[in-house]
């Protein structure tokens, strides 16, 4: 028996036989000049290869159910791939490169693909970093077609398998919808990757960051995938297998039991009430939040709206129009009815991946510390004005709250509110109805914000603590970097003290405060936060019932004792 330790990408426990995916053939890209007479021939070769891959993806799309909620994300991925393949800007740039620098098309396509993927990797934005793999995947398939490379056929994986691989290309995740996959055990992959998202979507336990597992595990061996603990157990002995078989059955029963909490209020054993909100990235997710019994939306990440309008291959997008934004915000407010909906203004990455005529692209050496989030929209104020106009117009359809990201000073809040007032004056002069009393709050996600929370509370209508960035910025640790991931610790005393200071500042000014980071969705960290005084938590919709159950089994005195112990952990 052997145990591999990794990073949890999708919770749950399962067991099955290993199926080790062979590592892909290393592409050797030839480089040679072509004559001007052969330029059209090279372009036709590329077009034929591209069209062939498009047809394969369309067939995969046809195999997915139109009605299945689980298949929805898979469909969106393949539809995005089709858009990438026919992206007119990318194709025009590639053709211009071929005509001005006539080399074989494989060489030029490889360079152009890596150029765009490199910008995404250096964005400082977890979501966009993961999208670099999508770009490499889809145009890598075109390269394979051009080079006559026949990669492993993922359709060979049988039902009940634990897939063991260095990585999985997003296009290979079709297998998750077609087979009963027991689990995933990968060397590479991020928790924000399409593979991880789809594993969670299909309720498949997954563990990533498993060094050397493909060299030590063989196809056919029995594996236990503990996605909750981030462990893979190879060839378990009889007692271990028996223990985990019991755990798997208990987990199935627990999932059925947890459904009864959907329509129950969130409260402790002794009656202390909580509000549990949902984090969403698209209007469609609001419906899931409502089904899961959310008390409202605690965080609507509007950047995903902008990204869905773009083709990641071209690393550009137009600014979303006011009307498009208005319709999106209106739909979420209508779904949630009178429940509060907190919509965050554009939180774009520091490399200006979301770029347009009014938002030019510039590279930055350290984008996470650069021109991003509120800094970006305060510099390109038309973006913020357009978003405010759409938000205020939608405000009459529900209970809207507006939230500003990455605030580090009171001046930023004041300036943003001035722009909001300008927008309200414009709407009033145009006789467009809106709610004049929409609260404008801020995210606390830097040490600067936590330390000066007493000042920020005086100019903000509410606080929401983004624990992911707060932890990352406070500790100086990139949580997506496997080499330093063990240093990423939400329970670090520095992080907890900043949270405590923020709670005290909010209470002194009598403004609402919530937590919308990962800490709000984990049972151990929820207990600490609740004991510190947090009563509003925002999380992935499907975590709401689990947190309700967790709170129902404990008293407020016990929660306070847990947090006191964490805060005194010197």
Helices and strands as residue ranges (DSSP letters): E 2-5, E 7-10, E 13-20, G 36-38, H 39-62, H 69-85, H 88-100, H 105-121, H 126-147, G 154-156, E 161-165, G 170-173, H 174-178, E 183-186, H 194-201, E 206-208, H 213-216, E 222-226, E 231-234, H 238-258, G 259-261, E 266-267, E 273-280, H 283-291, E 296-301, H 303-308, G 312-314, H 322-336, E 340-344, G 367-369, H 374-379, H 381-394, G 395-397, E 399-404, H 410-429, E 439-444, H 447-451, H 453-456, E 462-465, H 467-475, G 485-487, H 493-509, E 512-515, G 518-521, H 523-532, E 536-540, G 541-543, H 544-552, H 556-567
